[in-house]
Each structure stands twice: as structure tokens, then as C-alpha cells.
Amino acid sequence: MKYQVHRFDISMTRDQRKLEQFLNELKGEVVAIIPNVTPFPANFVNFVLIVEKL
């Protein structure tokens, strides 16, 4: 079994369609989506890691 991890830079308020398009173009199965939550100055997500099973 092989896995690939993708880093996807994201602005949660603007990039919903961009994320949908990226996920729909993946060949394998999405195993997990892991958000990177930054605590300063307010909590927000600046990128997500997407684990794909090939």
C-alpha cells in the first residue's frame, strides 16, 4: 500500500471551489484531511494536509 501526502495552501473564506476541484482530480482514495490551525492573532487554517491512498 502506498500513500501520498499533499500540502494544500488555503484561505477558508475564498478557496472552497479550488479545494473541491483538487479533491475531485485525485486518483486515489482520500484517507484524511488534516488542517493546520494557527493560534495567532486569531484561530484560522492556512493549509491542509491531504493523505491519499494510491
Secondary structure, 3 states (H helix, E strand, C coil): CCEEEEEEECCCCCCHHHHHHHHHHCCCEEEEEEEEEECCCCCEEEEEEEEEEC
